[in-house]
Every structure is written in C-alpha cells, then in structure tokens.
C-alpha cells in the first residue's frame, strides 16, 4: 500500500519508446535436427528463446514464463500440442502460438485454430516464412494491448518496453534490467528465487553460467537507477531465497 492506495494498477497513457524490445520465443519440437535448426534460426534473428523437446518440459516452461510466441509441434513425447493449447486457453495466457506440424489435414488445422493457435505452418517450411509469421503475430498482439501498468509511481509500458516515474521521468534501462523489473513487478506478491529469475531472463543459457554474479550486477544497477529516479519501490534481497519488489 502507498498513501492509502494500492501501489498496483493500470492506466492508459502512452509513452515514447527509448529502447527496442527483444522477442522471446518458446520452441517446442521433438525432432533433434529440426530443433537444432530452429535454435540456429532464433539466434540468427536475435530472438531470446527457450527450448523444449517434449510435452512435460514445454508444460513447465509455459507454466513459469510468458512468451511473445510459441512455436509448437503437435506430436510430442508424453503428450501433444493440442493439450498444451487447451492449457494456455484455460489459464487465459496471451502467448502467441504457431503450430508447426507435419500433419497437413484440414481437421488438424481447424482444431488447432479453434483451440487458440494464431497460425498453422506445415512441415517442410521456409524459415523466412516462419519469421514473417512470428513478427505478424507479435505486431497483432501489440495492437491489442495498450494498457500500462502502474506500480507505486512507476509506469511500465509492456508494449513499448518503457519505464518512467510519474509520466515525466524516463528511466533508461538495459533490456536485461527491464526484463528483471517487469518480472518482479508482475510477481510482486511473492518472492522470486534467484534461479527462477535467472532462468526467466537468460533462458536455457543460464546453465552455462559459473555463478550468479551476472544476475547480482544487473540487480545492483537496477536498484541504483530506481533510487536515482526517486522511484517509490525497493527490490528486497530475501536472504538465501531471492528477491521481491515492494512499494516504499
């Protein structure tokens, strides 16, 4: 609470963007060679991405994180993509979804679209076409969402990846700092472990890190910038657990 009011709310004012967003993908594919090719494609296009080669790993990713777009195979070890679509719909998730399948029947296409998929691409396919469809879905999502998030005197524009204080004082953040702040604010009622936060920001590559120093430095810089901008929030270190953001 802050000044007798909830520190969390929504407003409709638009702000001017001051850095470019990075799209985050989840690639769900059980064929090793195609999964590798999709990973190379995502890296080449500059996307942030996570990988899942089966139903359970995909379900875990979907339950933990939000994605701009999910590239979803239908036939998966342990389950199928249609079931994942049902879960996304049930939980009212807004992730864009492109089904990527060798199944070319009209019934499968209609079923996928009826369950909430945004697009259906049949294997084999051109990566240029996949890239165009991903970007089209993300653009449509951005036009549908024009609400800003207010947390204390912070204003966050999820579409433009902006942060400001009281509409007038923009805070210049790196992409990683923005992602950390947005994730903490969206989960402000609970403590986020350092492992979960690192996985959210760096995805599968977090396993390559030798320590969490890279995360600590981002948190330290973010705290400094919030304080300098007179943001009425604090990122608390919960000893031995992780972090939580609170109104001051």
C-alpha positions as CSV (number, residue, x, y, z in Angstrom):
1,X,0.0,0.0,0.0
2,X,1.1,3.6,-0.7
3,X,-0.6,6.7,0.5
4,X,-3.7,4.7,1.3
5,X,-4.0,3.3,-2.2
6,X,-2.9,0.1,-3.8
7,X,0.5,0.5,-5.4
8,X,-0.5,-1.7,-8.3
9,X,-2.9,-0.5,-11.1
10,X,-3.4,0.2,-14.7
11,X,-3.5,3.4,-16.8
12,X,-4.0,4.2,-20.5
13,X,-1.4,6.9,-21.2
14,X,1.2,6.2,-23.9
15,X,4.8,7.0,-23.6
16,X,7.6,7.4,-26.1
17,X,9.8,4.4,-26.6
18,X,13.5,4.7,-25.8
19,X,14.9,1.3,-26.5
20,X,13.9,-1.6,-28.7
21,X,12.3,-4.8,-27.3
22,X,13.6,-8.3,-27.9
23,X,11.0,-11.0,-28.7
24,X,11.1,-14.1,-26.6
25,X,10.1,-17.5,-28.1
26,X,9.5,-21.0,-26.8
27,X,10.4,-23.6,-29.4
28,X,8.7,-26.9,-28.8
29,X,9.9,-29.7,-31.1
30,X,10.9,-33.3,-30.5
31,X,12.9,-33.9,-33.7
32,X,16.6,-33.2,-32.7
33,X,17.7,-31.9,-36.1
34,X,14.8,-29.6,-36.6
35,X,15.1,-28.3,-33.0
36,X,18.7,-27.5,-33.7
37,X,17.8,-25.7,-36.9
38,X,15.1,-23.7,-35.2
39,X,17.5,-22.8,-32.4
40,X,20.0,-21.5,-35.0
41,X,17.2,-19.6,-36.7
42,X,16.2,-17.9,-33.5
43,X,19.7,-17.0,-32.6
44,X,20.4,-15.6,-36.1
45,X,17.3,-13.4,-35.9
46,X,18.3,-12.1,-32.4
47,X,15.3,-13.6,-30.6
48,X,15.5,-14.7,-26.9
49,X,14.4,-18.3,-26.8
50,X,13.8,-21.4,-24.7
51,X,13.8,-24.9,-26.0
52,X,11.5,-27.9,-25.1
53,X,11.7,-31.3,-26.7
54,X,8.7,-32.9,-25.0
55,X,5.3,-32.3,-23.5
56,X,6.4,-32.1,-19.9
57,X,9.3,-29.7,-20.5
58,X,7.1,-27.5,-22.6
59,X,4.3,-27.5,-19.9
60,X,6.9,-26.5,-17.3
61,X,8.1,-23.6,-19.4
62,X,4.6,-22.4,-20.2
63,X,3.5,-22.5,-16.5
64,X,6.5,-20.5,-15.4
65,X,7.0,-17.9,-18.2
66,X,5.3,-15.6,-20.7
67,X,6.4,-15.7,-24.3
68,X,5.8,-13.5,-27.3
69,X,5.3,-16.5,-29.5
70,X,5.4,-20.3,-29.0
71,X,6.5,-22.5,-31.9
72,X,4.5,-25.6,-31.2
73,X,4.8,-29.1,-32.6
74,X,1.7,-31.3,-32.3
75,X,3.3,-34.8,-31.8
76,X,5.4,-34.8,-28.7
77,X,6.8,-37.4,-26.3
78,X,4.4,-37.6,-23.3
79,X,1.5,-35.7,-24.8
80,X,0.6,-33.4,-27.7
81,X,0.5,-29.8,-28.6
82,X,-3.3,-29.7,-28.7
83,X,-3.3,-30.4,-24.9
84,X,-0.9,-27.5,-24.4
85,X,-3.2,-25.2,-26.3
86,X,-6.1,-26.2,-24.1
87,X,-4.0,-25.3,-21.0
88,X,-3.0,-22.0,-22.5
89,X,-6.6,-21.2,-23.1
90,X,-7.8,-22.3,-19.7
91,X,-5.2,-20.2,-17.9
92,X,-6.0,-17.2,-20.2
93,X,-2.4,-16.9,-21.3
94,X,-1.7,-14.4,-24.1
95,X,1.3,-16.1,-25.7
96,X,1.1,-16.1,-29.5
97,X,1.2,-19.7,-30.9
98,X,2.3,-21.0,-34.3
99,X,1.6,-24.7,-34.8
100,X,4.4,-26.4,-36.7
101,X,3.3,-29.8,-37.8
102,X,3.8,-32.5,-40.5
103,X,0.1,-33.1,-40.2
104,X,-1.5,-31.3,-43.2
105,X,-5.1,-32.3,-42.8
106,X,-7.8,-29.6,-42.7
107,X,-9.3,-31.1,-39.5
108,X,-6.0,-30.7,-37.6
109,X,-5.6,-27.1,-38.8
110,X,-9.2,-26.2,-37.8
111,X,-8.7,-27.9,-34.4
112,X,-5.5,-26.0,-33.7
113,X,-7.1,-22.7,-34.7
114,X,-10.2,-23.4,-32.7
115,X,-8.1,-24.2,-29.6
116,X,-6.5,-20.7,-29.8
117,X,-3.5,-21.1,-32.1
118,X,-2.7,-18.0,-34.1
119,X,-1.3,-19.7,-37.2
120,X,-0.5,-23.2,-38.6
121,X,2.6,-23.9,-40.7
122,X,3.1,-27.3,-42.3
123,X,6.4,-29.0,-42.5
124,X,8.6,-28.7,-44.5
125,X,8.6,-24.9,-44.4
126,X,10.8,-21.9,-45.2
127,X,12.4,-20.1,-42.2
128,X,11.8,-16.8,-43.9
129,X,8.0,-17.6,-43.9
130,X,8.2,-18.6,-40.2
131,X,10.0,-15.4,-39.3
132,X,7.3,-13.3,-41.1
133,X,4.5,-15.1,-39.3
134,X,6.2,-14.7,-35.9
135,X,6.5,-11.0,-36.4
136,X,3.0,-10.6,-37.7
137,X,1.6,-12.3,-34.6
138,X,3.7,-10.1,-32.2
139,X,2.5,-7.0,-34.1
140,X,-1.1,-8.0,-33.7
141,X,-0.6,-8.7,-30.0
142,X,0.9,-5.2,-29.5
143,X,-2.0,-3.5,-31.2
144,X,-4.5,-5.4,-29.0
145,X,-2.8,-4.4,-25.7
146,X,-2.5,-0.7,-25.0
147,X,-2.7,-0.6,-21.2
148,X,0.1,0.5,-19.0
149,X,1.0,-0.9,-15.6
150,X,1.4,1.4,-12.6
151,X,3.3,0.2,-9.6
152,X,3.7,2.9,-7.0
153,X,5.0,5.9,-9.0
154,X,6.5,3.7,-11.7
155,X,4.7,3.4,-15.1
156,X,5.6,0.4,-17.2
157,X,4.5,0.1,-20.9
158,X,4.8,-3.6,-21.7
159,X,4.2,-3.0,-25.5
160,X,7.0,-0.4,-25.8
161,X,9.3,-1.8,-23.1
162,X,9.3,1.6,-21.3
163,X,9.7,2.6,-17.6
164,X,9.1,6.1,-16.2
165,X,8.4,7.8,-12.9
166,X,5.3,9.9,-12.7
167,X,4.9,10.1,-16.5
168,X,7.7,12.6,-16.8
169,X,11.0,11.0,-15.8
170,X,12.0,8.0,-18.1
171,X,14.4,5.5,-16.6
172,X,17.0,4.3,-19.2
173,X,17.3,0.6,-18.6
174,X,19.1,-2.1,-20.5
175,X,17.0,-4.9,-21.9
176,X,18.0,-7.3,-19.1
177,X,17.3,-4.7,-16.4
178,X,13.9,-4.0,-17.9
179,X,13.1,-7.7,-18.0
180,X,14.1,-8.2,-14.4
181,X,12.0,-5.2,-13.3
182,X,8.9,-6.2,-15.3
183,X,9.1,-9.8,-14.0
184,X,9.4,-8.7,-10.3
185,X,6.5,-6.3,-10.7
186,X,4.3,-8.8,-12.3
187,X,5.1,-11.2,-9.4
188,X,5.2,-8.5,-6.7
189,X,3.1,-10.6,-4.3
190,X,5.7,-13.3,-4.0
191,X,9.5,-13.9,-3.6
192,X,11.2,-14.9,-6.9
193,X,14.2,-17.2,-6.3
194,X,17.5,-16.2,-8.0
195,X,17.4,-19.4,-10.0
196,X,13.9,-18.7,-11.4
197,X,14.8,-15.1,-12.1
198,X,18.0,-16.1,-13.9
199,X,16.2,-18.7,-15.9
200,X,13.5,-16.2,-16.9
201,X,16.0,-13.6,-18.1
202,X,18.7,-15.9,-19.7
203,X,16.6,-18.9,-20.6
204,X,18.4,-22.2,-21.3
205,X,21.8,-20.5,-21.3
206,X,21.7,-20.0,-17.6
207,X,23.2,-23.4,-17.2
208,X,26.4,-22.2,-18.8
209,X,27.0,-19.6,-16.1
210,X,29.6,-20.3,-13.5
211,X,27.9,-18.2,-10.8
212,X,25.1,-15.7,-10.3
213,X,27.4,-12.7,-10.4
214,X,25.9,-11.7,-13.7
215,X,22.4,-11.5,-12.1
216,X,23.7,-9.7,-9.0
217,X,25.3,-7.0,-11.1
218,X,22.1,-6.4,-13.0
219,X,20.1,-6.2,-9.8
220,X,22.6,-3.8,-8.3
221,X,22.5,-1.5,-11.3
222,X,18.7,-1.6,-11.4
223,X,18.4,-0.7,-7.7
224,X,20.8,2.3,-8.3
225,X,18.8,3.6,-11.3
226,X,15.4,3.2,-9.4
227,X,16.8,5.1,-6.5
228,X,18.3,7.9,-8.6
229,X,14.9,8.3,-10.4
230,X,13.2,8.6,-7.0
231,X,11.0,5.5,-7.7
232,X,8.9,4.7,-4.7
233,X,9.8,1.0,-4.9
234,X,12.6,-1.2,-3.4
235,X,13.9,-4.5,-4.5
236,X,14.4,-6.5,-1.4
237,X,17.1,-9.3,-1.0
238,X,15.4,-12.2,0.7
239,X,18.5,-13.9,2.3
240,X,19.0,-17.4,1.0
241,X,15.9,-17.2,-1.3
242,X,15.8,-14.4,-3.9
243,X,14.1,-11.1,-4.5
244,X,10.8,-9.3,-4.0
245,X,9.8,-5.8,-5.1
246,X,7.7,-3.7,-2.7
247,X,6.3,-0.2,-2.5
248,X,8.2,2.2,-0.1
